[in-house]
Amino acid sequence: MASQTEKLYNLLGDGEPHSTPQILREVYGSDHLAIARISARVYDLSRGKWSGKKKLKIESWRDPKHETIWYYRLVREEPEQVALFEIKSAYIPI
């Protein structure tokens, strides 16, 4: 069975914003009052304190119309660019 942190990672893995009501439903179950725990699980993900051990960047912001609702989004890392070869000179003698 996946931990709450792993469930949150799986939900946020699509890179889309997710609201606290959605996270409560999908990670904790609809009858659970775990708003304070969401920020703790986000902290775990951002500090690498979960089974994936990787530190993740997660953005969060408050809904401007409903101040008790927050949104969280996993920021995907840009893939590292690797040069396949290096061109030392573009001059080719004839």
Solvent accessible surface area in square Angstrom, and as a share of the most:
residue,aa,sasa,rsa
1,M,228,1.02
2,A,42,0.33
3,S,55,0.35
4,Q,55,0.24
5,T,12,0.07
6,E,46,0.21
7,K,66,0.28
8,L,1,0.01
9,Y,75,0.28
10,N,103,0.53
11,L,26,0.13
12,L,1,0.01
13,G,30,0.29
14,D,68,0.35
15,G,11,0.11
16,E,101,0.45
17,P,58,0.36
18,H,12,0.05
19,S,18,0.11
20,T,5,0.03
21,P,50,0.32
22,Q,44,0.20
23,I,1,0.00
24,L,27,0.13
25,R,135,0.49
26,E,96,0.43
27,V,8,0.05
28,Y,24,0.09
29,G,27,0.26
30,S,98,0.63
31,D,133,0.69
32,H,64,0.29
33,L,171,0.85
34,A,3,0.02
35,I,101,0.51
36,A,85,0.66
37,R,114,0.42
38,I,1,0.01
39,S,64,0.42
40,A,39,0.30
41,R,51,0.19
42,V,20,0.11
43,Y,104,0.40
44,D,23,0.12
45,L,1,0.00
46,S,29,0.19
47,R,127,0.46
48,G,12,0.12
49,K,127,0.54
50,W,29,0.10
51,S,77,0.50
52,G,38,0.37
53,K,152,0.64
54,K,106,0.45
55,K,140,0.59
56,L,23,0.11
57,K,134,0.57
58,I,26,0.13
59,E,63,0.28
60,S,56,0.36
61,W,97,0.34
62,R,116,0.42
63,D,19,0.10
64,P,122,0.77
65,K,175,0.74
66,H,107,0.48
67,E,112,0.50
68,T,115,0.67
69,I,41,0.21
70,W,80,0.28
71,Y,60,0.23
72,Y,18,0.07
73,R,66,0.24
74,L,15,0.08
75,V,36,0.20
76,R,145,0.53
77,E,121,0.54
78,E,154,0.69
79,P,108,0.68
80,E,154,0.69
81,Q,171,0.76
82,V,111,0.64
83,A,86,0.67
84,L,164,0.81
85,F,152,0.63
86,E,137,0.62
87,I,125,0.64
88,K,176,0.75
89,S,73,0.47
90,A,98,0.76
91,Y,169,0.64
92,I,141,0.71
93,P,97,0.61
94,I,218,1.11
